[in-house]
Amino acid sequence: MDDETRRLYDAGMTIPEAFVPLLTTQKSFAHLATVMPDGTPQVTPVWIDFDGTHVLVNTAVGRLKDRNLSARAEVGLSICDPDNPYRYLAIRGRVVERTLEGAEDHIDQLAQRYLGSPYPFRKENEVRVLFRVEPLKVSAQG
């Protein structure tokens, strides 16, 4: 492991510029940790995006992620670089917005990035919802 890989960044609330592509252009999966009603953690791999301020998470209304994020705003995200698993970004934050506006278009944009096509997994009567997560603590390595 080289010195660059060993270096650990404690970026406070800021996503280091060198790590922004993990959130915006690379096919990086995030592991999203939410809090269940009984206080236990629940973790799900998700596609992610970044608007320059907030991490964006898209899901369907009524899913466990939606229920947990709507009821309890605290989240954790762990994102590994798909090209180097020793390079990663860890974010602790809180949901600052839940909206249906733009969520359908956003899932198609994510699918284009991750799959190269519009979102193919829609279910009949499914409604998409978009969450904006404010980073409160950011750490990165690599």
Long-range contacts (C-beta under 8 A, 24 or more apart in sequence): 1-86, 4-142, 5-84, 5-86, 5-87, 5-141, 5-142, 6-141, 7-141, 7-142, 8-139, 8-140, 8-141, 9-139, 9-140, 9-141, 10-138, 10-139, 11-138, 11-139, 11-140, 12-137, 12-138, 13-135, 13-136, 13-137, 13-138, 14-135, 14-138, 15-50, 15-89, 15-91, 15-135, 15-138, 16-89, 16-138, 16-140, 18-140, 19-89, 19-140, 20-50, 22-79, 22-81, 22-89, 23-48, 23-49, 23-50, 23-55, 23-79, 23-89, 24-49, 24-50, 25-113, 26-81, 26-82, 26-83, 27-82, 27-113, 27-114, 28-79, 28-80, 28-81, 28-82, 29-79, 29-80, 29-82, 30-55, 30-57, 30-77, 30-78, 30-79, 31-77, 31-78, 31-79, 32-57, 32-65, 32-75, 32-76, 32-77, 33-75, 33-76, 33-77, 33-78, 34-64, 34-65, 34-68, 34-69, 34-72, 34-74, 34-75, 35-68, 35-72, 35-74, 36-68, 37-71, 41-76, 42-68, 47-110, 47-111, 47-113, 47-114, 48-77, 48-79, 49-106, 49-109, 49-110, 51-132, 53-134, 54-96, 54-97, 54-132, 54-133, 54-134, 54-135, 55-91, 55-93, 55-132, 55-133, 55-135, 56-106, 56-130, 56-131, 56-132, 56-133, 57-130, 57-131, 57-133, 58-103, 58-106, 58-107, 58-110, 58-128, 58-129, 58-130, 58-131, 59-128, 59-129, 59-131, 60-123, 60-126, 60-127, 60-128, 60-129, 61-100, 61-126, 61-127, 61-128, 61-129, 66-129, 69-95, 69-98, 69-131, 70-95, 70-98, 75-133, 77-133, 81-142, 84-142, 86-141, 86-142, 87-140, 87-141, 87-142, 88-140, 88-141, 88-142, 89-138, 89-139, 89-140, 90-138, 90-139, 90-140, 91-133, 91-135, 91-137, 91-138, 92-135, 92-136, 92-137, 92-138, 93-133, 93-134, 93-135, 93-136, 93-137, 94-133, 94-134, 94-136, 95-131, 95-132, 95-133, 95-134, 96-132, 96-133, 96-134, 97-130, 97-131, 97-132, 98-129, 98-130, 98-131, 99-129, 99-130, 99-132, 100-127, 100-128, 100-129, 100-130, 101-130, 102-130, 103-127, 103-128, 103-129, 103-130, 104-128, 106-130
